Amino acid sequence: MDKVIYGYKAFDKNLKSILGNQFEIGKTYEIEEDNLKIRINGFHFCEDVYDIFKYYRPKIHKMRRII
């Protein structure tokens, strides 16, 4: 069984990420490993909720705990 890692992600008021990815609560998102491009289509999160403010403070509308 894979290890579960919890983290925190910041979104705008429409659950869109800073890179423009649109998310929905309860939905799972994956990227095929051979199509992964850093800062283009990858997903990121912070393991500590307070770290979000180091990167996104002016643009945060919502924060969610993610798996």
C-alpha positions as CSV (number, residue, x, y, z in Angstrom):
1,M,0.0,0.0,0.0
2,D,1.2,3.5,-0.8
3,K,2.1,5.9,2.0
4,V,-0.5,8.6,2.4
5,I,1.0,12.1,2.7
6,Y,-1.2,15.0,3.8
7,G,-0.5,18.6,2.9
8,Y,-2.1,22.0,2.2
9,K,-2.8,23.8,-1.0
10,A,-3.8,27.4,-1.8
11,F,-6.4,28.3,-4.3
12,D,-8.3,31.4,-5.6
13,K,-12.0,31.8,-4.8
14,N,-12.9,29.4,-7.7
15,L,-10.5,26.6,-6.6
16,K,-8.0,27.5,-9.3
17,S,-4.3,27.1,-8.5
18,I,-1.7,29.8,-9.1
19,L,-0.5,27.9,-12.2
20,G,-4.1,27.9,-13.6
21,N,-5.2,24.3,-12.8
22,Q,-8.9,24.0,-12.0
23,F,-9.7,21.8,-9.0
24,E,-12.9,20.3,-7.6
25,I,-13.4,19.2,-4.0
26,G,-13.5,15.4,-3.7
27,K,-11.9,14.7,-7.1
28,T,-8.5,13.0,-7.6
29,Y,-6.0,14.4,-10.0
30,E,-3.0,12.6,-11.6
31,I,-0.4,13.3,-14.2
32,E,1.3,10.6,-16.2
33,E,4.9,10.4,-15.1
34,D,6.4,10.6,-18.6
35,N,4.3,13.8,-19.3
36,L,5.4,15.7,-16.1
37,K,6.9,19.1,-16.6
38,I,8.0,21.1,-13.6
39,R,6.2,24.5,-13.3
40,I,4.0,23.6,-16.4
41,N,1.7,20.8,-15.4
42,G,2.9,19.4,-12.0
43,F,1.1,19.7,-8.7
44,H,2.6,20.9,-5.5
45,F,1.6,21.5,-1.9
46,C,3.0,22.5,1.5
47,E,3.4,19.9,4.3
48,D,3.0,22.7,6.9
49,V,0.0,25.0,6.5
50,Y,2.0,28.0,7.6
51,D,4.4,27.6,4.6
52,I,1.6,28.5,2.2
53,F,1.9,32.1,3.4
54,K,5.6,32.2,2.3
55,Y,4.5,31.7,-1.3
56,Y,0.9,32.8,-1.8
57,R,-0.1,35.4,0.8
58,P,-1.6,38.1,-1.5
59,K,-3.5,35.6,-3.7
60,I,-5.0,33.2,-1.2
61,H,-8.7,32.9,-1.0
62,K,-9.1,29.3,0.1
63,M,-6.8,26.7,1.7
64,R,-7.6,23.0,1.7
65,R,-6.0,20.0,3.4
66,I,-5.2,17.5,0.6
67,I,-3.9,13.9,0.4
